[in-house]
Amino acid sequence: MTESFPPEERYGLTAQLRRAAISIPTNIAEGCGRTGGVELARFCGIAMGSASEVEYLLYLSKELGFLSAGYESLVTATQEVSRMLAGLMRSLRTARTKT
């Protein structure tokens, strides 16, 4: 999607959006590699922050006129990822309180 952004945004908005999007699964993977649910929940929280960043950067891209086609579906997908992360974090908290 960012391939259509202006070349002058290569090291600005394009790079930031790509880094934030990549950070979501990367933080989940890192949390899975840690010891226990507390660490996983912490990294899921960081991934949630990255998802919020992606959502804002998509909005900014749209407002700057760099993104129009596909905007709604990208935001919807990002919000769904946030909901799934919130559910996972709730599940981890519930499991922690039961032990």
TAWOJO-V723817 format. One record per pair of residues at least 24 apart in sequence whose ideal C-beta (glycine too) atoms are under 7 Angstrom apart, sorted by the first residue. I is the first residue (numbers start at 0). J is the second residue. If there is no record, write none. Layout:
BEGIN
i->I j->J
i->I j->J
END
This chain:
BEGIN
i->0 j->66
i->0 j->69
i->0 j->73
i->4 j->65
i->5 j->65
i->8 j->65
i->12 j->56
i->12 j->59
i->12 j->60
i->15 j->56
i->16 j->53
i->16 j->56
i->16 j->60
i->19 j->49
i->19 j->52
i->19 j->53
i->19 j->56
i->20 j->53
i->22 j->49
i->23 j->49
i->23 j->50
i->23 j->80
i->36 j->91
i->36 j->94
i->36 j->95
i->37 j->95
i->39 j->91
i->40 j->88
i->40 j->91
i->40 j->92
i->43 j->84
i->43 j->87
i->43 j->88
i->44 j->88
i->46 j->84
i->47 j->81
i->47 j->84
i->50 j->77
i->50 j->80
i->50 j->81
i->50 j->84
i->53 j->77
i->54 j->78
END
